[in-house]
C-alpha cells in the first residue's frame, strides 16, 4: 500500500469516526432533554441486569429460534469486528496482517472469524426470509411499513455484503500467500477453513489482478464498516450500543408498582396533616416561574430514561405481539408508541439544530400529532409489553404519563373512567351508590 493510500485511509477514518462522534453527541443531547429521574440506586442489581439481559441475551431466548439466530449475528458481528483493529493498523502503516506474528493463536482467531461469518450469513438469510417471504405477523403489521420495514432489510443487506467481502478478502489474500516464492509484502498467516473453498475462483488470474481485487475487497470492507457504524444513528440498530445503558438504568421496582407524582404526594400529605397550614405551605411563585406539568404531552415532559428507551427500541414487535389490546383489534401498538416517541424527539432535535441550540415551539406535540388518546386508553396496563421487551424498554411508563396529562391537565378521560372518579369523589367508592346503600345487596333474594 502506497504512502498516498495511508493518507487517504487516515482521512477516511477521521471522517467516519468524526461523523459518528457528532451523531452520538446529538443522541446524548436529545436524551438529556428529558426530565431528571434517579436511576443510580442498587448498582449491583443494575450491573447484573446489564450482564444478563444486554450481554447474555437472556430475554431473547424466550423465543428460541429468533433468540438463537440473534445470538449468532450478535456474537459473530462483534467478534469478527475485532479484526477491525488489525485493518486499521495495516491501513495506517501499510503493513499486512500485522498480528500474524502471534502464530497459532492468530490462526485460531481467523478461522473462528470465518466460521462465524458463514453462520451470520445463514442467520441473516433466515431473518430476511421470515420478514419478506414467511411474513410473520409482527413484521407485517401496519406500524412497520415504509421506512421502518426498509430499515430492517437494509441492515440485513449490509451484513450480507460485509460478511461476503470479508470472505472474499481472505480468499484472495490466501491465493497470494500461496504464490510460489511469495508475493510482494504478503505475510503468510491465518487459517482459512471457509475461504479456502473460494480461493480457486482466482486461479488463472494474474497476481497483479488478484492483488487489485484484494485491495478492492479490503477498501470496500472497511468503508462498509464505517458506513454501517454511521447508519446506526438513523436505524433501529442503535440498540447495539444503547442496550447496555438501557438495561443498566431500567426500572428495578416491581412491574405493577407505579411511581407517584411528587407534587401530588406533597399535596396529599399536607391534606392529611391536621397541623399543616395549607396557605403558608405554598411558596410564592416567581414572576417567570412556569408551573410544573402533570404528566406528559410532549417528549420534553418525559424523563431521560424514557427517551433512552425510545432510542434503544429494536422495533422487533415482541411487545405488540403480546399486547392484549392489540391482539383484540384495538389501535394500540406498544412498538408504535416507542417509534413515535423517537420520531418526535428527533424532530425536536432537528428544530434545535436549525435554531442554533434553542427549541422554537412548532405547534406540535407527541400527544395528538403522533400518539392519539384512543391508543393510550386502549392500554390495560398489564405490563405484557414490558415483560416481553428483550432490552428492558417500558412503553407502559410513557402511556401512563400521557394518560396523567389527559386526566389531570385536560380533564379528558373516557366516560366510564370519569363516572368512576366522580363516584369516588361523591360516594367514596367507584359504584354509583351512597355509603348507606352499599350493603343493600345482602338483603336481596
C-alpha positions in Angstrom: 0.0 0.0 0.0 1.5 3.4 -1.0 2.0 6.4 1.1 -1.0 8.1 -0.6 -3.1 5.1 0.4 -2.1 5.5 4.0 -3.1 9.2 4.0 -6.4 8.5 2.2 -7.2 5.8 4.8 -6.4 8.1 7.7 -8.7 10.7 6.2 -11.5 8.1 5.8 -11.1 7.1 9.4 -11.2 10.7 10.6 -14.4 11.4 8.6 -16.1 8.1 9.6 -15.4 8.4 13.4 -15.9 12.2 13.4 -19.4 11.9 11.9 -20.2 9.1 14.3 -19.0 11.1 17.3 -21.1 14.1 16.2 -24.2 11.9 16.0 -23.6 10.3 19.4 -23.4 13.8 20.8 -26.8 14.6 19.3 -28.3 11.5 20.8 -26.9 12.3 24.3 -28.2 15.9 24.0 -31.7 14.7 22.9 -31.9 12.2 25.7 -30.9 14.9 28.2 -33.9 17.0 27.1 -36.0 14.7 29.3 -36.7 15.4 32.9 -34.5 14.2 35.7 -35.0 10.8 37.3 -32.7 9.0 39.7 -31.5 5.6 38.5 -28.3 5.3 40.4 -29.5 3.1 43.2 -28.6 -0.6 43.7 -25.6 -0.7 41.4 -25.1 -4.4 41.9 -28.6 -5.3 40.6 -28.1 -2.9 37.7 -24.8 -4.4 36.6 -26.4 -7.9 36.9 -29.3 -6.7 34.7 -26.9 -5.4 32.1 -24.8 -8.6 32.1 -27.8 -11.0 31.9 -30.0 -9.1 29.5 -27.8 -7.0 27.3 -24.7 -9.1 27.2 -26.2 -12.5 28.0 -29.3 -12.1 25.8 -31.4 -13.8 28.4 -34.7 -12.4 27.3 -34.0 -13.0 23.6 -34.0 -16.8 24.0 -37.6 -16.8 25.3 -38.4 -17.3 21.6 -35.7 -19.9 20.9 -35.4 -19.7 17.1 -35.2 -15.9 16.9 -33.1 -15.9 20.0 -30.5 -18.4 18.7 -30.2 -16.6 15.4 -29.9 -13.2 17.1 -27.1 -14.6 19.3 -25.2 -15.9 16.2 -25.5 -12.5 14.5 -24.6 -10.6 17.7 -21.6 -12.7 18.7 -20.4 -13.1 15.1 -20.6 -9.4 14.2 -18.9 -8.3 17.4 -16.1 -10.9 17.3 -15.4 -10.5 13.6 -15.0 -6.8 14.0 -12.1 -7.4 16.4 -10.2 -7.7 13.2 -11.0 -4.1 12.6 -8.1 -3.2 14.9 -5.7 -5.1 12.6 -7.3 -3.5 9.5 -6.8 0.0 11.0 -3.1 -0.7 11.8 -2.5 -2.2 8.4 -4.2 0.7 6.7 -2.4 3.4 8.6 1.1 1.9 8.4 1.0 -0.1 5.1 1.6 -3.4 6.9 0.0 -6.8 6.1 -1.6 -8.9 8.8 0.3 -7.2 11.5 -0.8 -9.6 14.2 0.2 -12.8 12.3 3.3 -13.0 14.5 1.2 -14.5 17.3 1.1 -17.7 15.2 -1.3 -20.4 16.3 -3.5 -18.0 18.2 -3.8 -15.9 15.1 -4.8 -18.9 13.0 -7.5 -19.9 15.5 -8.8 -16.3 15.5 -9.1 -16.0 11.7 -10.6 -19.5 11.5 -13.2 -18.6 14.1 -14.0 -15.3 12.3 -14.6 -17.2 9.0 -16.9 -19.8 10.7 -18.8 -17.1 12.4 -19.1 -15.2 9.1 -20.9 -18.1 7.5 -23.1 -18.6 10.5 -24.0 -14.9 10.3 -24.9 -15.2 6.6 -27.2 -18.2 7.4 -28.9 -16.3 10.2 -29.3 -13.1 8.2 -30.8 -15.0 5.3 -33.2 -16.7 7.7 -34.2 -13.3 9.2 -34.8 -11.9 5.7 -36.9 -14.9 4.8 -39.0 -14.6 8.0 -39.6 -10.9 7.2 -40.2 -10.9 3.5 -41.3 -14.4 2.5 -42.9 -16.0 5.5 -44.0 -12.5 6.6 -44.5 -13.2 10.3 -47.4 -11.2 11.7 -45.3 -8.9 13.9 -43.2 -7.9 10.9 -46.2 -7.3 8.6 -48.3 -5.1 10.8 -49.4 -1.6 9.8 -46.9 0.2 12.2 -43.9 -1.4 10.4 -44.4 -0.3 6.9 -42.3 2.1 4.8 -39.1 3.4 6.3 -39.1 1.0 9.4 -39.6 -2.1 7.3 -36.9 -0.9 4.7 -34.5 -0.1 7.6 -34.6 -3.7 8.8 -33.9 -5.0 5.3 -31.1 -2.5 4.8 -29.4 -3.8 7.9 -29.6 -7.4 6.6 -28.2 -6.4 3.2 -25.4 -4.6 5.0 -24.5 -7.6 6.9 -24.6 -9.9 3.9 -22.3 -7.5 1.9 -19.8 -7.1 4.8 -19.5 -10.8 5.5 -19.2 -11.6 1.8 -16.4 -9.0 1.4 -14.7 -10.4 4.5 -14.6 -13.9 3.0 -13.6 -12.7 -0.5 -10.8 -10.6 1.0 -9.5 -13.6 2.9 -9.8 -15.9 -0.2 -7.8 -13.5 -2.5 -5.3 -12.9 0.3 -4.8 -16.7 0.7 -4.3 -17.0 -3.1 -1.4 -14.5 -2.9 0.0 -16.1 0.2 0.3 -19.4 -1.8 2.2 -17.8 -4.7 5.5 -19.8 -5.1 8.3 -17.8 -3.7 6.0 -15.3 -2.0 4.3 -12.2 -3.4 5.2 -8.6 -2.6 4.9 -7.9 1.1 2.3 -10.6 1.8 2.9 -12.4 5.0 1.8 -16.0 5.5 -0.6 -16.0 8.4 -4.1 -17.2 9.3 -6.2 -20.3 8.9 -9.0 -20.2 6.3 -11.5 -23.1 6.7 -14.1 -21.3 4.6 -12.3 -19.0 2.2 -10.0 -21.9 1.1 -13.0 -23.1 -0.9 -13.5 -19.7 -2.5 -9.8 -19.3 -3.3 -9.9 -21.4 -6.6 -12.0 -18.6 -8.1 -8.8 -16.7 -8.5 -6.9 -19.4 -10.4 -5.9 -18.3 -13.8 -5.8 -14.7 -12.9 -2.6 -12.7 -12.9 -1.1 -12.0 -9.5 -1.4 -8.3 -10.2 -5.2 -8.6 -10.8 -5.7 -10.7 -7.7 -3.7 -8.0 -5.8 -6.0 -5.3 -7.2 -9.1 -7.4 -6.2 -7.7 -7.9 -2.7 -7.3 -4.1 -2.3 -10.8 -3.5 -3.6 -12.3 -6.0 -1.2 -10.3 -4.5 1.6 -11.3 -0.9 0.9 -14.9 -1.8 0.4 -15.0 -3.9 3.6 -13.5 -1.1 5.9 -15.6 1.6 4.1 -18.7 -0.6 4.6 -18.0 -1.0 8.3 -17.7 2.8 8.7 -20.9 3.4 6.7 -22.7 0.8 8.8 -21.4 2.4 12.0 -22.7 5.8 11.0 -26.0 4.4 9.7 -26.7 3.2 13.3 -27.8 6.7 14.2 -30.6 6.6 11.6 -31.5 3.0 12.4 -33.2 0.8 14.9 -29.8 -0.9 15.3 -28.8 1.8 17.8 -29.7 -0.9 20.3 -26.3 -2.5 19.5 -24.8 0.4 21.6 -27.7 1.5 23.8 -29.0 -1.8 25.0 -26.2 -1.7 27.7 -27.0 1.6 29.3 -30.8 1.0 28.8 -30.7 -2.3 30.8 -28.5 -0.7 33.4 -30.9 2.2 34.0 -34.0 0.1 33.8 -36.7 0.4 36.5 -35.9 -2.1 39.3 -39.3 -1.7 41.0 -41.9 -4.5 40.7 -43.7 -4.2 37.4 -47.0 -3.5 39.0 -45.7 -0.6 41.0 -46.3 2.9 39.5 -44.5 6.0 40.6 -46.2 8.9 42.3 -46.1 12.5 41.2 -44.0 14.3 43.8 -46.2 17.4 43.6 -49.4 15.4 44.2 -47.8 13.4 47.0 -46.9 16.7 48.8 -50.4 17.9 48.5 -51.9 14.7 49.8 -49.5 14.7 52.8 -50.4 18.3 53.5 -54.1 17.4 53.4 -53.6 14.5 55.8 -51.7 16.7 58.3 -54.1 18.4 60.7 -51.4 20.8 61.8 -50.4 21.9 58.3 -51.2 25.5 57.2 -52.2 25.0 53.6 -51.7 28.6 52.7 -48.3 29.0 54.4 -47.0 25.8 52.9 -47.3 27.1 49.3 -44.2 29.2 48.5 -44.8 32.4 46.4 -44.4 31.6 42.7 -41.7 33.5 40.8 -42.7 36.1 38.2 -41.3 33.9 35.4 -41.8 30.6 37.0 -43.6 28.0 34.9 -45.9 25.7 36.9 -44.9 22.1 36.7 -47.0 20.0 34.3 -48.9 16.9 35.5 -48.0 14.0 33.2 -46.6 14.4 29.7 -47.9 15.8 26.5 -44.5 16.1 24.6 -41.1 14.4 24.8 -39.6 17.1 27.0 -42.1 16.1 29.7 -40.9 12.5 29.7 -37.9 11.6 31.8 -34.5 10.9 30.2 -34.7 7.1 30.7 -37.9 7.1 28.7 -36.2 8.9 25.9 -33.3 6.5 26.1 -35.9 3.7 25.8 -37.2 5.2 22.6 -33.7 5.3 21.0 -33.0 1.8 22.2 -36.2 0.2 20.7 -35.3 -2.6 18.3 -38.7 -2.5 16.6 -38.9 -6.3 16.9 -42.6 -6.2 17.8 -42.5 -8.6 20.7 -44.3 -6.1 22.8 -47.1 -5.6 20.3 -47.5 -9.3 19.6 -48.0 -9.8 23.4 -50.3 -6.8 23.9 -53.9 -8.0 24.7 -55.3 -4.7 23.4 -53.6 -5.1 20.1 -54.5 -8.8 19.8 -58.2 -7.9 20.2 -58.0 -5.4 17.4 -57.5 -2.1 19.4 -55.4 0.6 17.8 -52.7 0.4 20.5 -49.3 -0.9 19.5 -46.6 -0.5 22.1 -43.9 -0.7 19.4 -45.6 2.3 17.7 -45.5 4.2 21.0 -41.8 3.9 21.1 -41.2 4.6 17.4 -43.4 7.7 17.7 -41.5 8.9 20.7 -38.2 8.5 18.9 -39.6 10.3 15.8 -40.8 13.2 17.9 -37.5 13.6 19.8 -35.7 13.5 16.5 -38.0 16.3 15.2 -37.3 18.3 18.3 -33.6 17.7 17.8 -33.7 19.0 14.3 -35.6 22.0 15.5 -32.8 22.8 18.0 -30.1 22.3 15.3 -31.9 24.6 12.9 -32.3 27.3 15.6 -28.7 27.3 16.9 -29.3 25.3 20.0 -32.7 26.7 21.0 -36.0 24.9 20.6 -38.6 27.1 18.9 -42.2 25.9 19.6 -43.5 24.2 16.4 -47.2 23.8 17.4 -46.7 20.1 17.6 -46.6 17.6 20.4 -46.2 13.9 21.0 -49.8 13.7 22.1 -52.3 14.0 19.2 -49.7 14.7 16.5 -48.1 11.3 17.0 -50.0 9.3 19.6 -53.8 9.6 19.9 -55.8 9.3 23.1 -57.5 6.3 21.6 -54.2 4.4 21.6 -53.5 5.5 25.2 -56.9 4.5 26.6 -56.7 1.1 24.9 -53.9 0.0 27.2 -54.9 -2.4 30.0 -51.6 -1.6 31.9 -51.0 -5.3 32.2 -47.2 -4.9 31.7 -47.0 -7.6 29.0 -45.1 -5.3 26.7 -42.5 -4.6 29.5 -42.2 -8.3 30.2 -41.6 -9.2 26.6 -39.1 -6.5 25.6 -35.6 -8.1 25.2 -33.8 -4.8 26.2 -36.0 -3.7 29.2 -38.0 -0.9 27.5 -41.2 0.3 29.2 -43.8 1.6 26.7 -46.3 1.5 29.6 -44.4 4.2 31.5 -44.9 6.6 28.6 -48.5 5.6 28.2 -49.3 6.2 31.9 -47.6 9.6 31.9 -49.6 10.7 28.9 -52.8 9.5 30.5 -51.9 11.5 33.5 -51.7 14.6 31.4 -55.1 13.9 29.8 -56.8 13.4 33.1 -55.0 16.0 35.3 -54.4 18.7 32.8 -57.2 18.4 30.3 -59.8 16.6 32.4 -60.2 14.3 29.4 -60.9 10.7 30.0 -63.4 8.1 28.7 -66.9 8.4 30.1 -66.6 5.2 32.3 -63.4 6.5 33.9 -64.9 9.9 34.5 -68.0 8.3 36.1 -65.8 6.1 38.3 -63.8 9.1 39.5 -67.0 11.1 40.2 -68.4 8.2 42.2 -65.2 8.0 44.3 -65.3 11.8 44.9 -69.0 11.8 45.8 -69.6 8.3 47.4 -66.1 7.2 48.5 -66.3 4.2 46.2 -66.4 3.5 42.4 -70.0 2.4 42.4 -73.0 4.7 42.0 -74.4 4.1 45.5 -74.2 6.2 48.5 -72.5 4.8 51.6 -75.7 3.9 53.3 -76.9 1.8 50.4 -73.7 -0.2 49.8 -74.8 -3.3 51.7 -78.3 -3.5 50.3 -77.4 -6.3 48.1 -77.2 -8.7 51.1 -80.9 -8.3 51.7 -81.8 -9.3 48.1 -83.0 -12.9 47.5 
